[in-house]
Amino acid sequence: MQQVNIHEAKTHLSRLIEQAAAGEEIIIARGGKPVARLVPLAAAPERRRLGLFKGKLNVPDDFDAPLPDHVLALFEGR
């Protein structure tokens, strides 16, 4: 982790942004006290594709049927 003062950050902003984009964290300080942190942005989540598992999963017809009493008892700690 690199620390730079505000004047140096203004002078070398492009270089510091390249370093941050490469994964480095840069602390910007005023009078030796940290005031800001320059970090890379997290990658944008990949867009979901609908139907990815179409034809690969089988949902039984009674999927939403009530659970048997002995299974309910296990959930309820009986």
C-alpha positions in Angstrom: 0.0 0.0 0.0 1.5 3.3 -1.1 0.8 6.7 0.5 1.1 9.9 -1.4 0.4 13.5 -0.5 -2.4 15.5 -2.2 0.1 17.5 -4.4 1.8 14.4 -5.6 -1.6 12.8 -6.3 -2.7 15.7 -8.4 0.6 15.7 -10.3 0.7 11.9 -11.0 -3.1 11.1 -11.0 -2.9 9.1 -14.3 -0.1 6.9 -13.0 -1.8 6.4 -9.7 -5.1 5.4 -11.4 -3.1 2.8 -13.5 -1.6 1.4 -10.4 -5.0 1.2 -8.7 -6.5 -0.5 -11.8 -3.7 -3.0 -11.6 -4.9 -3.9 -8.0 -2.8 -1.6 -5.8 -4.3 0.5 -3.1 -3.1 4.1 -2.8 -3.7 6.2 0.3 -3.9 10.0 -0.3 -2.8 12.1 2.7 -3.0 15.7 3.7 -0.3 16.8 6.1 0.8 13.1 6.6 -2.8 12.1 7.7 -4.7 9.7 5.4 -7.8 11.3 4.0 -8.7 9.2 1.0 -8.1 5.8 -0.5 -7.8 5.0 -4.2 -8.7 1.4 -4.9 -9.7 -0.6 -8.1 -13.4 -0.9 -8.8 -14.9 -4.3 -8.3 -15.6 -6.1 -11.5 -19.2 -5.6 -12.6 -21.2 -8.8 -12.0 -21.8 -10.9 -15.1 -25.3 -10.5 -16.4 -27.5 -13.5 -15.7 -28.7 -15.6 -18.6 -32.2 -17.0 -18.2 -32.9 -20.6 -19.1 -29.3 -21.7 -18.3 -30.5 -25.0 -16.8 -33.5 -25.6 -19.0 -33.9 -29.3 -19.6 -31.2 -30.2 -17.0 -33.4 -30.0 -13.9 -36.5 -32.0 -13.1 -39.0 -30.6 -10.6 -41.6 -33.2 -9.5 -45.3 -32.4 -9.8 -45.7 -32.6 -6.0 -42.8 -30.2 -5.3 -45.0 -27.8 -3.3 -47.1 -30.5 -1.5 -47.2 -30.2 2.3 -44.4 -32.0 4.1 -45.2 -35.3 6.0 -45.7 -34.9 9.8 -42.4 -36.7 10.6 -40.4 -34.3 8.5 -42.2 -31.3 10.0 -41.4 -32.7 13.5 -37.6 -32.7 12.6 -37.8 -29.0 11.6 -39.6 -28.1 14.8 -37.3 -30.1 17.0 -39.8 -32.6 18.2 
